[in-house]
């Protein structure tokens, strides 16, 4: 199975400051069809996970533009340009290129 | 409004069975691949199984193969997960979702396997 490794596992950020989370996969996530099926999810306390970013850099509907995704191959990054209080939660990366689809272990974001 | 509502979770002894259901509204269920996922403190998020629109293709996580069966009823816009020979390590919140994991997911249903 493809192993997804996130760093850091915990992040304390001052309101209004940027934050960055990295995710590395054990294999290339470029599919034979040319697409890279890599997603980011947010899970707020007490809620179900919610997809934020799909195919590396595409924001889902309703996701603020302070969230951005980038990367290629095996290395990916989620950036929050200015952290707000509602961004507190756990962020997961996920690959959908190889079966079984696998998630990272999660990065907990809190306010400093 | 898109809604997915899971039900059927509960407490069951090791070796027992449960059938989870997911009632869907707000989108054309029969046109989507659908998935079950689970989340536990020990293993985090896992993709359990998925099923094609007409039910002719199914994929399973290795650890549940032969014990879990995913199915669907397009007339009822419902997704199911039959779970047999349950193990302690199957304890988790189970979510249903469209296969691409497009938001939203359901709220989840808790399955606890314990003696």
Interface residues (C-beta under 8 A of the other chain):
Chain A: X39 X41 X48 X49 X50 X51 X54 X60 X61 X62 X92 X94 X96 X99 X100 X101 X102 X103 X105 X106
Chain B: X39 X44 X45 X46 X47 X59 X61 X62 X95 X100 X101 X102 X103 X104 X105 X106 X107 X108
